Amino acid sequence: MTEPVAAEVGRDFIRDIIQADLDQGKYREIVTRFPPEPNGYLHIGHAKSIALNFGIAQEFPGRCHLRFDDTNPVKEEQEYIDSIQADVRWLGFDWGKNLFFASDYFDRLYEWAEQLIRDGLAYVDDQTQEEIRLSRGTLTEPGKNSPFRDRSVDENLDLFRRMKAGEFPNGTRVLRAKIDMAAGNINLRDPVLYRILHAHHPRTGTKWHIYPSYDYAHGQSDAIEGITHSICTLEFEDHRPLYDWFIEKLPVPSRPHQYEMARLNITYTLLSKRVLTQLVRDGHVAGWDDPRMPTMAGMRRRGVPPAALREFIKRIGVAKANSVVDVGMLEFCIREELNRTSQRRMGVLRPLKVVIENYPEGQTEELEAINHPDDPSAGTRKITFGRELYIEQDDFMESPPKKFFRLSPGNEVRLRYAYFVKCTGVIKNDAGEVVELRCTYDPATKGGNAPDGRKVKATMHWLPAANSVPAEIRIYNQLFANPSPDASNFAADLNPQSLEILADARIEASVAESNSTEPMQFERQGYFVRDKDSTPGKPVFSRTIGLRDTFAKEVAKG
């Protein structure tokens, strides 16, 4: 299990409210909750809620509950429950003993629904879902009372109990609250409390044939658990009067209050569950954990450190008004964390063979390479130097422009940790493509410096031909090419260059042999992580992020 992290404190209007409540003695302990529906995978927007609710509970201190809103058995699966728990722990938080399910409260919620009926505040409606929708009215027109709104208490109790017993087919009846069909807030126009649903529930089996609505179960679950501050996103602001109505009308054990914050919106990103589901279903991505997906599973697979995600959430803060955050801020946080924590290795993504003609055939030597330039405790490693090497294709130009300082005919460069080398010959294939370079090296420059004081203007990474390993490298970019993708027609905004697969890359042998899932920096290339698709004979590495933001520049060029 991931060790819980210390709360990373920031100030915002919600924390100010909580501090004022504590100062006034309103609460002894702060109790928050993260209440996901187990019908899909969490994304970065959920990460914001997790970090806020668990962070608040650590900061003040208090406790944060993980509660699954499992009120729709048709869409819920154990797979999602497991993945959500893994995501919360990966992000660095733990609920301890405070794991709950809305289904834990089904009996009490049912009793309270009967209480509403006895109080004349709920009724069974035989209208269809479409008839109910049409009778609700609009923002400018009041709704119309159901023809079943004035049923007697006895008839409503009888019908509701028969609904519970499973006598009626799906969709034939619902239980509605009796509030005000002319209310300006449409959520108060006799909302549905229960619907008939003959489905097997993962936890309660076939005990129930009716299930509570989210609006009904949500607030009462908060009250049962003693939640002090129920934090949600702005789209639930209009639901707060209904949340409060239930608490006012029912004998709940506590009176939580709902607070709304802005939801997370990021450039080049869509977080709609509908869109994410369609991306997977239509094969635009390779599953919910595809590294291009904004899901926590996708980010984890891509090698995004949880500390970077927490720092991003801390930086964007908590606001009352919706806004769009530039994805560059997230990438900055990822780079900063990976630069600090990742060991350095060498990988050649697009290899070009080099033969050092004056290096003795059959001879090799061990050179020392540092694992982290800013962390001496990371130590060093040995890399093998020999006559045949690989460099990057784009580190050579046969006819270079004026400011190209890397390898070209007659030009001398430094090979990282090794020697100065000079290009003396170029070998091409029948198509005129450069396939091999001939070079010489200066034995006196071992370690990268010339005794005579001459300088070179470029240092290049490389790998030995005999002591490196073939690997597949996956270069991921933004899934969408449009900084503001259209959710209604998202396929038109997909980035055709969101994935590039390099099948013939080379990496250090020690990297291929290690089963570490920690990200590492391939020098001069970016940060990479071993992918789950790796096999003993074919390592696969995915790029977490480049050393600098090149995607935005490419988009700007058009």
Buried (B, 14 or more C-beta within 10 A) or exposed (E): EEEBBEBBEBEBEBBEBBBEBBEEEEBEEBBBBBBBBBBBBBBBBBBBBBBBBBBBBBBBEBBBBBBBBBBBBEEBEEEBBEBBBBBBBBBBBBBEEBEBBBBBBBEBBBEBBBBBBEEEBBBBBBBEEEBBEEBBBEEEEBBBBBEBEEBEBEEBBBBBEBBBEEEBEEEEBBBBBBBBBEBEBBBBBBBBBBBBBBBEBBBBEEEBBBBBBBBBBBBBBBBBBBBBBBBBBBEBBBBBBBBBBBBEBBEBEEEBBBBBBBBBBBBBBBBBEEBBBEBBEEEBBBBBBBBBBBBBBBBBBBBBBBBBBBBBBBEBBBEEEEEEBBBBBBBBBBBBBBBEBBBBBBBBBBBBBBBBEEBEEEEBEEBEBBBBEEEEEBEEBEBBBBBBBBBBBEBBBEEBEEEBEBBBBEBBBBBBBBBBBBBBEBEEEEEEEBEBBBBBBBEEBBEBBBEEEEEBEBBBBBBBBEBBBBBBBBBBBBBBBBBEBEEEEBEEBBBEEBBEEBEEBBBBBEBBEBEEEEBBBBBBBBBBBBBEBBEEEEBBBBBBBBBEBEBBEEBEEE
